[in-house]
Amino acid sequence: MPKQQIFFEQQIGNWRVEVLKSYDQGYAREVFLNLNDEALRLLWKSLTPEQMYEPDSLPKFGIPGGGAENFLWDELLEQAREEGNLLSFFIVNVSDGRQSEGIYVSADWPSAESYAKLRLTKHSA
């Protein structure tokens, strides 16, 4: 299995944000389960399921038991496929010098970079 690698990294004082490419599905799932609403909506937007499925058949966010998060995870897995059974994920981590936290996961580099830069903007504001 290929090793994970850092694709983006920026530091402001002790605060650091990085995007790494990982092939660890368990790690990706752990980060996914901790995504906030903003991150979930950005992930949905990046995966563009409405271009692959009938919009009326897609689950809606904010409806308890509506299945949106399960659908989103399944779609992430499908789009993370590189070849055969090899899956790759782009994970955004933030660190304050003492602890690190995964805050976003995606199947593509552009949305992960965008989310990392958004967090940098919010942190430096």
C-alpha positions as CSV (number, residue, x, y, z in Angstrom):
1,M,0.0,0.0,0.0
2,P,1.3,3.5,-0.8
3,K,2.4,5.7,2.1
4,Q,0.5,8.8,3.1
5,Q,2.0,12.1,2.0
6,I,1.5,15.7,2.9
7,F,0.2,17.8,-0.1
8,F,-0.2,21.1,1.7
9,E,1.0,22.6,4.9
10,Q,0.9,26.1,6.4
11,Q,1.6,27.3,9.9
12,I,0.6,30.5,11.8
13,G,2.4,30.6,15.1
14,N,1.7,27.2,16.8
15,W,-1.4,26.6,14.7
16,R,-0.9,24.4,11.7
17,V,-3.1,23.1,8.9
18,E,-2.2,20.3,6.6
19,V,-3.7,18.3,3.8
20,L,-2.5,14.7,3.6
21,K,-3.3,12.0,1.2
22,S,-4.0,8.8,3.0
23,Y,-5.0,5.3,1.9
24,D,-6.3,4.4,5.4
25,Q,-10.1,3.9,5.1
26,G,-10.4,3.6,8.9
27,Y,-8.7,6.9,9.4
28,A,-10.9,8.5,6.8
29,R,-14.0,7.1,8.4
30,E,-12.9,8.5,11.8
31,V,-12.5,12.0,10.3
32,F,-15.7,11.7,8.4
33,L,-17.6,10.9,11.6
34,N,-16.3,14.1,13.2
35,L,-17.2,16.5,10.3
36,N,-19.3,19.5,11.2
37,D,-22.2,20.7,9.1
38,E,-20.1,23.1,7.1
39,A,-17.6,20.4,6.2
40,L,-20.4,17.9,5.3
41,R,-22.0,20.4,3.0
42,L,-18.7,21.2,1.3
43,L,-18.1,17.5,0.9
44,W,-21.5,17.0,-0.7
45,K,-20.8,19.9,-3.1
46,S,-17.5,18.4,-4.1
47,L,-18.9,15.0,-4.7
48,T,-21.7,16.4,-6.9
49,P,-24.1,13.5,-6.5
50,E,-26.9,15.5,-8.2
51,Q,-24.9,15.1,-11.4
52,M,-25.0,11.3,-11.1
53,Y,-28.4,10.6,-9.6
54,E,-31.9,12.0,-9.9
55,P,-32.0,15.0,-7.5
56,D,-35.4,13.9,-6.2
57,S,-34.0,10.5,-5.1
58,L,-31.1,12.1,-3.0
59,P,-31.4,12.2,0.8
60,K,-31.7,15.6,2.4
61,F,-29.5,16.9,5.2
62,G,-31.0,17.9,8.5
63,I,-33.6,15.2,8.5
64,P,-33.1,12.8,11.4
65,G,-32.7,9.3,10.0
66,G,-32.8,10.7,6.5
67,G,-29.7,8.8,5.4
68,A,-27.8,11.7,4.0
69,E,-24.6,11.0,6.0
70,N,-24.6,7.3,5.1
71,F,-25.2,8.1,1.5
72,L,-22.4,10.7,1.6
73,W,-20.0,8.2,3.1
74,D,-20.8,5.6,0.5
75,E,-20.4,8.1,-2.3
76,L,-17.1,9.2,-0.8
77,L,-15.9,5.6,-0.9
78,E,-16.9,5.2,-4.5
79,Q,-15.2,8.4,-5.6
80,A,-12.1,7.7,-3.6
81,R,-11.4,4.6,-5.7
82,E,-8.1,5.0,-7.6
83,E,-7.8,1.6,-9.2
84,G,-9.3,-1.7,-8.2
85,N,-9.7,-1.7,-4.5
86,L,-7.2,1.0,-3.8
87,L,-8.9,4.0,-2.1
88,S,-7.3,7.4,-1.4
89,F,-8.5,10.2,0.7
90,F,-7.4,13.8,1.2
91,I,-7.6,14.7,4.9
92,V,-7.4,18.2,6.4
93,N,-5.8,18.2,9.9
94,V,-5.4,21.2,12.2
95,S,-2.9,21.3,15.1
96,D,-2.4,23.7,17.9
97,G,1.0,22.3,18.8
98,R,-0.3,20.0,21.4
99,Q,-3.0,18.0,19.6
100,S,-4.1,17.3,16.1
101,E,-7.6,16.9,14.8
102,G,-8.9,15.7,11.4
103,I,-11.6,18.2,10.3
104,Y,-12.3,17.3,6.6
105,V,-12.0,14.4,4.3
106,S,-12.6,14.2,0.6
107,A,-11.9,12.1,-2.4
108,D,-10.3,15.0,-4.3
109,W,-7.4,17.4,-3.7
110,P,-9.1,20.7,-4.8
111,S,-11.9,20.5,-2.2
112,A,-9.5,19.5,0.6
113,E,-7.2,22.4,-0.3
114,S,-10.2,24.8,-0.4
115,Y,-11.3,23.7,3.0
116,A,-7.8,24.0,4.5
117,K,-7.5,27.6,3.1
118,L,-10.9,28.5,4.4
119,R,-9.8,27.4,7.9
120,L,-6.6,29.4,7.5
121,T,-8.6,32.5,6.6
122,K,-10.9,32.0,9.6
123,H,-8.0,31.4,12.0
124,S,-6.1,34.4,10.9
125,A,-9.1,36.7,11.0
